[in-house]
Amino acid sequence: MAEKSVTVWTIDHRLGTFFGAETPRGLCALTIPVHSGRDFALLLDRRAPRAEPVTVAPEATESGRQLLAWLAGERTTLDAPLDLSRLSEFRVAVMLAVAAIPFGQTRTYGAIARLVGRPGAARAVGQVMHRNPVPLFVPCHRVLGSGGSLCGFGAGLPMKQALLEMEQGGRLL
């Protein structure tokens, strides 16, 4: 179902700019600072095609408020409603399984594949995470390669490592 409008917001942080978008169902798109406004526009076009963007302050949205608090170290969970429409059943299952990984913990791609009933689909899980439209809210940085190896993160491995270290230390960015 195409949205008539989508609420968009930005957060300028010392790491860079976060771009987010919500439909009435929840957060549908988020880019983290290594991505540009152009990257966000392309993601938004895939997630809410033909929707008219309405810019608001991040505090006007549940996801924006939560991300601000997370970045300030005031919360460890990001559990705003998500709009995962337009995603396949498998992608939604993977996204929900990854969203359930607690702060400071990790899982492997293989473990997620087994959890969603597709034990041989570790690479497919990796592809879902590579295309994760709502990182941090679906914490793809908490998913590791077999044996716990650091691999695959759209924002780059240094950012993945930094996020994991931040969570392991119990302190936020």
ChimeraX commands (.cxc) that place a marker at each C-alpha (Angstrom):
marker #1 position 0.00,0.00,0.00 radius 0.5
marker #1 position 1.47,3.34,-1.01 radius 0.5
marker #1 position 1.60,6.01,1.66 radius 0.5
marker #1 position 0.20,9.47,0.94 radius 0.5
marker #1 position 2.80,11.09,3.16 radius 0.5
marker #1 position 5.72,10.06,5.30 radius 0.5
marker #1 position 7.17,11.94,8.26 radius 0.5
marker #1 position 10.91,12.56,7.93 radius 0.5
marker #1 position 13.41,13.88,10.44 radius 0.5
marker #1 position 17.13,14.36,10.88 radius 0.5
marker #1 position 19.40,14.22,13.89 radius 0.5
marker #1 position 22.74,15.97,13.71 radius 0.5
marker #1 position 25.13,14.22,16.06 radius 0.5
marker #1 position 28.88,14.31,16.56 radius 0.5
marker #1 position 29.07,11.13,14.47 radius 0.5
marker #1 position 27.18,12.79,11.62 radius 0.5
marker #1 position 23.60,13.04,10.43 radius 0.5
marker #1 position 20.95,10.40,10.97 radius 0.5
marker #1 position 17.96,10.50,8.58 radius 0.5
marker #1 position 14.71,8.78,9.60 radius 0.5
marker #1 position 11.22,8.31,8.19 radius 0.5
marker #1 position 7.97,7.09,9.71 radius 0.5
marker #1 position 4.70,6.03,8.18 radius 0.5
marker #1 position 1.60,5.76,10.39 radius 0.5
marker #1 position 2.67,2.12,11.06 radius 0.5
marker #1 position 6.16,3.03,12.32 radius 0.5
marker #1 position 9.77,3.65,11.36 radius 0.5
marker #1 position 10.27,2.60,7.75 radius 0.5
marker #1 position 13.70,4.02,6.92 radius 0.5
marker #1 position 16.83,5.07,8.79 radius 0.5
marker #1 position 20.30,5.88,7.62 radius 0.5
marker #1 position 23.29,6.21,9.87 radius 0.5
marker #1 position 25.97,8.87,9.45 radius 0.5
marker #1 position 28.13,7.16,6.83 radius 0.5
marker #1 position 25.22,7.50,4.41 radius 0.5
marker #1 position 24.25,10.71,2.67 radius 0.5
marker #1 position 20.95,12.48,2.24 radius 0.5
marker #1 position 20.93,11.07,-1.30 radius 0.5
marker #1 position 21.25,7.54,0.12 radius 0.5
marker #1 position 18.32,8.31,2.39 radius 0.5
marker #1 position 16.22,9.63,-0.52 radius 0.5
marker #1 position 16.86,6.40,-2.45 radius 0.5
marker #1 position 15.95,4.27,0.56 radius 0.5
marker #1 position 12.82,6.33,1.19 radius 0.5
marker #1 position 11.76,5.91,-2.43 radius 0.5
marker #1 position 11.96,2.12,-1.99 radius 0.5
marker #1 position 10.26,2.05,1.41 radius 0.5
marker #1 position 7.48,4.63,0.80 radius 0.5
marker #1 position 7.22,5.10,-2.97 radius 0.5
marker #1 position 5.40,8.20,-4.16 radius 0.5
marker #1 position 4.83,9.39,-0.58 radius 0.5
marker #1 position 5.08,13.09,0.10 radius 0.5
marker #1 position 7.78,13.71,2.75 radius 0.5
marker #1 position 6.72,15.96,5.62 radius 0.5
marker #1 position 9.70,17.21,7.64 radius 0.5
marker #1 position 9.33,17.40,11.42 radius 0.5
marker #1 position 11.63,17.64,14.42 radius 0.5
marker #1 position 12.80,14.20,15.58 radius 0.5
marker #1 position 11.08,14.82,18.93 radius 0.5
marker #1 position 7.75,14.75,17.08 radius 0.5
marker #1 position 8.15,11.03,16.32 radius 0.5
marker #1 position 8.52,8.00,18.55 radius 0.5
marker #1 position 11.58,6.72,16.66 radius 0.5
marker #1 position 13.24,10.15,16.70 radius 0.5
marker #1 position 12.68,10.54,20.45 radius 0.5
marker #1 position 14.06,7.07,21.11 radius 0.5
marker #1 position 17.13,7.56,18.94 radius 0.5
marker #1 position 17.88,10.90,20.60 radius 0.5
marker #1 position 17.66,9.25,24.02 radius 0.5
marker #1 position 19.80,6.30,22.85 radius 0.5
marker #1 position 22.48,8.63,21.50 radius 0.5
marker #1 position 22.43,10.57,24.79 radius 0.5
marker #1 position 22.96,7.34,26.77 radius 0.5
marker #1 position 19.52,7.54,28.35 radius 0.5
marker #1 position 18.23,4.22,26.97 radius 0.5
marker #1 position 19.60,0.91,25.72 radius 0.5
marker #1 position 16.57,-0.25,23.75 radius 0.5
marker #1 position 15.17,1.04,20.50 radius 0.5
marker #1 position 11.72,-0.48,20.32 radius 0.5
marker #1 position 9.63,2.04,18.41 radius 0.5
marker #1 position 7.07,0.48,16.08 radius 0.5
marker #1 position 8.54,-0.57,12.75 radius 0.5
marker #1 position 6.89,-0.50,9.35 radius 0.5
marker #1 position 8.25,-3.62,7.68 radius 0.5
marker #1 position 5.64,-3.64,4.94 radius 0.5
marker #1 position 6.95,-4.22,1.43 radius 0.5
marker #1 position 9.36,-6.84,2.82 radius 0.5
marker #1 position 9.09,-10.57,2.18 radius 0.5
marker #1 position 7.97,-12.95,4.90 radius 0.5
marker #1 position 11.54,-14.25,5.25 radius 0.5
marker #1 position 12.98,-10.73,5.55 radius 0.5
marker #1 position 10.43,-9.81,8.21 radius 0.5
marker #1 position 11.21,-13.00,10.18 radius 0.5
marker #1 position 14.93,-12.22,10.07 radius 0.5
marker #1 position 14.38,-8.57,11.00 radius 0.5
marker #1 position 12.24,-9.50,14.01 radius 0.5
marker #1 position 14.74,-12.13,15.17 radius 0.5
marker #1 position 17.58,-9.61,14.99 radius 0.5
marker #1 position 15.48,-6.92,16.68 radius 0.5
marker #1 position 15.13,-9.30,19.64 radius 0.5
marker #1 position 18.91,-9.53,20.25 radius 0.5
marker #1 position 19.47,-7.78,23.58 radius 0.5
marker #1 position 21.75,-4.77,23.97 radius 0.5
marker #1 position 25.35,-5.90,24.48 radius 0.5
marker #1 position 24.79,-9.39,23.04 radius 0.5
marker #1 position 25.50,-10.87,19.63 radius 0.5
marker #1 position 24.33,-13.75,17.46 radius 0.5
marker #1 position 25.77,-15.30,14.32 radius 0.5
marker #1 position 24.15,-15.24,10.90 radius 0.5
marker #1 position 23.83,-19.03,11.20 radius 0.5
marker #1 position 22.06,-18.78,14.56 radius 0.5
marker #1 position 19.56,-16.32,13.12 radius 0.5
marker #1 position 19.00,-18.62,10.13 radius 0.5
marker #1 position 18.27,-21.53,12.48 radius 0.5
marker #1 position 16.02,-19.34,14.62 radius 0.5
marker #1 position 13.81,-18.46,11.61 radius 0.5
marker #1 position 13.63,-22.09,10.50 radius 0.5
marker #1 position 16.09,-21.88,7.60 radius 0.5
marker #1 position 19.27,-23.50,9.01 radius 0.5
marker #1 position 21.15,-23.38,5.71 radius 0.5
marker #1 position 20.38,-19.74,5.00 radius 0.5
marker #1 position 23.16,-17.89,6.84 radius 0.5
marker #1 position 24.17,-16.06,3.65 radius 0.5
marker #1 position 20.55,-15.10,2.98 radius 0.5
marker #1 position 20.36,-13.68,6.51 radius 0.5
marker #1 position 23.49,-11.69,5.69 radius 0.5
marker #1 position 21.80,-10.28,2.59 radius 0.5
marker #1 position 18.74,-9.29,4.62 radius 0.5
marker #1 position 20.98,-7.49,7.09 radius 0.5
marker #1 position 22.90,-5.83,4.25 radius 0.5
marker #1 position 19.58,-4.34,3.09 radius 0.5
marker #1 position 18.31,-3.54,6.59 radius 0.5
marker #1 position 16.21,-0.36,6.14 radius 0.5
marker #1 position 16.14,0.45,9.88 radius 0.5
marker #1 position 19.60,-0.16,11.38 radius 0.5
marker #1 position 20.04,0.32,15.13 radius 0.5
marker #1 position 16.30,-0.38,15.61 radius 0.5
marker #1 position 17.04,-3.74,13.98 radius 0.5
marker #1 position 20.59,-3.98,15.34 radius 0.5
marker #1 position 22.38,-5.67,12.44 radius 0.5
marker #1 position 25.68,-4.68,14.06 radius 0.5
marker #1 position 24.95,-7.42,16.64 radius 0.5
marker #1 position 25.09,-10.15,13.98 radius 0.5
marker #1 position 28.48,-11.77,13.46 radius 0.5
marker #1 position 30.03,-14.33,11.16 radius 0.5
marker #1 position 30.62,-17.93,12.14 radius 0.5
marker #1 position 32.88,-18.24,15.14 radius 0.5
marker #1 position 32.09,-14.66,16.09 radius 0.5
marker #1 position 34.05,-13.03,13.27 radius 0.5
marker #1 position 33.39,-9.38,12.50 radius 0.5
marker #1 position 32.03,-9.17,8.97 radius 0.5
marker #1 position 29.45,-7.45,6.84 radius 0.5
marker #1 position 28.15,-4.04,7.85 radius 0.5
marker #1 position 26.87,-1.41,5.44 radius 0.5
marker #1 position 28.34,1.39,7.55 radius 0.5
marker #1 position 31.75,-0.30,7.54 radius 0.5
marker #1 position 33.47,-2.62,9.96 radius 0.5
marker #1 position 35.00,0.20,12.05 radius 0.5
marker #1 position 31.46,1.49,12.82 radius 0.5
marker #1 position 30.27,-2.05,13.60 radius 0.5
marker #1 position 33.22,-2.56,15.94 radius 0.5
marker #1 position 32.60,0.80,17.62 radius 0.5
marker #1 position 28.91,0.01,18.19 radius 0.5
marker #1 position 29.74,-3.43,19.63 radius 0.5
marker #1 position 32.45,-2.01,21.90 radius 0.5
marker #1 position 30.11,0.72,23.05 radius 0.5
marker #1 position 27.46,-1.86,23.94 radius 0.5
marker #1 position 29.93,-4.24,25.57 radius 0.5
marker #1 position 31.12,-1.40,27.78 radius 0.5
marker #1 position 27.55,-0.51,28.64 radius 0.5
marker #1 position 28.00,3.06,27.52 radius 0.5
marker #1 position 26.45,4.63,24.52 radius 0.5
marker #1 position 27.87,6.91,21.87 radius 0.5
marker link #1:1,2 radius 0.2
marker link #1:2,3 radius 0.2
marker link #1:3,4 radius 0.2
marker link #1:4,5 radius 0.2
marker link #1:5,6 radius 0.2
marker link #1:6,7 radius 0.2
marker link #1:7,8 radius 0.2
marker link #1:8,9 radius 0.2
marker link #1:9,10 radius 0.2
marker link #1:10,11 radius 0.2
marker link #1:11,12 radius 0.2
marker link #1:12,13 radius 0.2
marker link #1:13,14 radius 0.2
marker link #1:14,15 radius 0.2
marker link #1:15,16 radius 0.2
marker link #1:16,17 radius 0.2
marker link #1:17,18 radius 0.2
marker link #1:18,19 radius 0.2
marker link #1:19,20 radius 0.2
marker link #1:20,21 radius 0.2
marker link #1:21,22 radius 0.2
marker link #1:22,23 radius 0.2
marker link #1:23,24 radius 0.2
marker link #1:24,25 radius 0.2
marker link #1:25,26 radius 0.2
marker link #1:26,27 radius 0.2
marker link #1:27,28 radius 0.2
marker link #1:28,29 radius 0.2
marker link #1:29,30 radius 0.2
marker link #1:30,31 radius 0.2
marker link #1:31,32 radius 0.2
marker link #1:32,33 radius 0.2
marker link #1:33,34 radius 0.2
marker link #1:34,35 radius 0.2
marker link #1:35,36 radius 0.2
marker link #1:36,37 radius 0.2
marker link #1:37,38 radius 0.2
marker link #1:38,39 radius 0.2
marker link #1:39,40 radius 0.2
marker link #1:40,41 radius 0.2
marker link #1:41,42 radius 0.2
marker link #1:42,43 radius 0.2
marker link #1:43,44 radius 0.2
marker link #1:44,45 radius 0.2
marker link #1:45,46 radius 0.2
marker link #1:46,47 radius 0.2
marker link #1:47,48 radius 0.2
marker link #1:48,49 radius 0.2
marker link #1:49,50 radius 0.2
marker link #1:50,51 radius 0.2
marker link #1:51,52 radius 0.2
marker link #1:52,53 radius 0.2
marker link #1:53,54 radius 0.2
marker link #1:54,55 radius 0.2
marker link #1:55,56 radius 0.2
marker link #1:56,57 radius 0.2
marker link #1:57,58 radius 0.2
marker link #1:58,59 radius 0.2
marker link #1:59,60 radius 0.2
marker link #1:60,61 radius 0.2
marker link #1:61,62 radius 0.2
marker link #1:62,63 radius 0.2
marker link #1:63,64 radius 0.2
marker link #1:64,65 radius 0.2
marker link #1:65,66 radius 0.2
marker link #1:66,67 radius 0.2
marker link #1:67,68 radius 0.2
marker link #1:68,69 radius 0.2
marker link #1:69,70 radius 0.2
marker link #1:70,71 radius 0.2
marker link #1:71,72 radius 0.2
marker link #1:72,73 radius 0.2
marker link #1:73,74 radius 0.2
marker link #1:74,75 radius 0.2
marker link #1:75,76 radius 0.2
marker link #1:76,77 radius 0.2
marker link #1:77,78 radius 0.2
marker link #1:78,79 radius 0.2
marker link #1:79,80 radius 0.2
marker link #1:80,81 radius 0.2
marker link #1:81,82 radius 0.2
marker link #1:82,83 radius 0.2
marker link #1:83,84 radius 0.2
marker link #1:84,85 radius 0.2
marker link #1:85,86 radius 0.2
marker link #1:86,87 radius 0.2
marker link #1:87,88 radius 0.2
marker link #1:88,89 radius 0.2
marker link #1:89,90 radius 0.2
marker link #1:90,91 radius 0.2
marker link #1:91,92 radius 0.2
marker link #1:92,93 radius 0.2
marker link #1:93,94 radius 0.2
marker link #1:94,95 radius 0.2
marker link #1:95,96 radius 0.2
marker link #1:96,97 radius 0.2
marker link #1:97,98 radius 0.2
marker link #1:98,99 radius 0.2
marker link #1:99,100 radius 0.2
marker link #1:100,101 radius 0.2
marker link #1:101,102 radius 0.2
marker link #1:102,103 radius 0.2
marker link #1:103,104 radius 0.2
marker link #1:104,105 radius 0.2
marker link #1:105,106 radius 0.2
marker link #1:106,107 radius 0.2
marker link #1:107,108 radius 0.2
marker link #1:108,109 radius 0.2
marker link #1:109,110 radius 0.2
marker link #1:110,111 radius 0.2
marker link #1:111,112 radius 0.2
marker link #1:112,113 radius 0.2
marker link #1:113,114 radius 0.2
marker link #1:114,115 radius 0.2
marker link #1:115,116 radius 0.2
marker link #1:116,117 radius 0.2
marker link #1:117,118 radius 0.2
marker link #1:118,119 radius 0.2
marker link #1:119,120 radius 0.2
marker link #1:120,121 radius 0.2
marker link #1:121,122 radius 0.2
marker link #1:122,123 radius 0.2
marker link #1:123,124 radius 0.2
marker link #1:124,125 radius 0.2
marker link #1:125,126 radius 0.2
marker link #1:126,127 radius 0.2
marker link #1:127,128 radius 0.2
marker link #1:128,129 radius 0.2
marker link #1:129,130 radius 0.2
marker link #1:130,131 radius 0.2
marker link #1:131,132 radius 0.2
marker link #1:132,133 radius 0.2
marker link #1:133,134 radius 0.2
marker link #1:134,135 radius 0.2
marker link #1:135,136 radius 0.2
marker link #1:136,137 radius 0.2
marker link #1:137,138 radius 0.2
marker link #1:138,139 radius 0.2
marker link #1:139,140 radius 0.2
marker link #1:140,141 radius 0.2
marker link #1:141,142 radius 0.2
marker link #1:142,143 radius 0.2
marker link #1:143,144 radius 0.2
marker link #1:144,145 radius 0.2
marker link #1:145,146 radius 0.2
marker link #1:146,147 radius 0.2
marker link #1:147,148 radius 0.2
marker link #1:148,149 radius 0.2
marker link #1:149,150 radius 0.2
marker link #1:150,151 radius 0.2
marker link #1:151,152 radius 0.2
marker link #1:152,153 radius 0.2
marker link #1:153,154 radius 0.2
marker link #1:154,155 radius 0.2
marker link #1:155,156 radius 0.2
marker link #1:156,157 radius 0.2
marker link #1:157,158 radius 0.2
marker link #1:158,159 radius 0.2
marker link #1:159,160 radius 0.2
marker link #1:160,161 radius 0.2
marker link #1:161,162 radius 0.2
marker link #1:162,163 radius 0.2
marker link #1:163,164 radius 0.2
marker link #1:164,165 radius 0.2
marker link #1:165,166 radius 0.2
marker link #1:166,167 radius 0.2
marker link #1:167,168 radius 0.2
marker link #1:168,169 radius 0.2
marker link #1:169,170 radius 0.2
marker link #1:170,171 radius 0.2
marker link #1:171,172 radius 0.2
marker link #1:172,173 radius 0.2
view
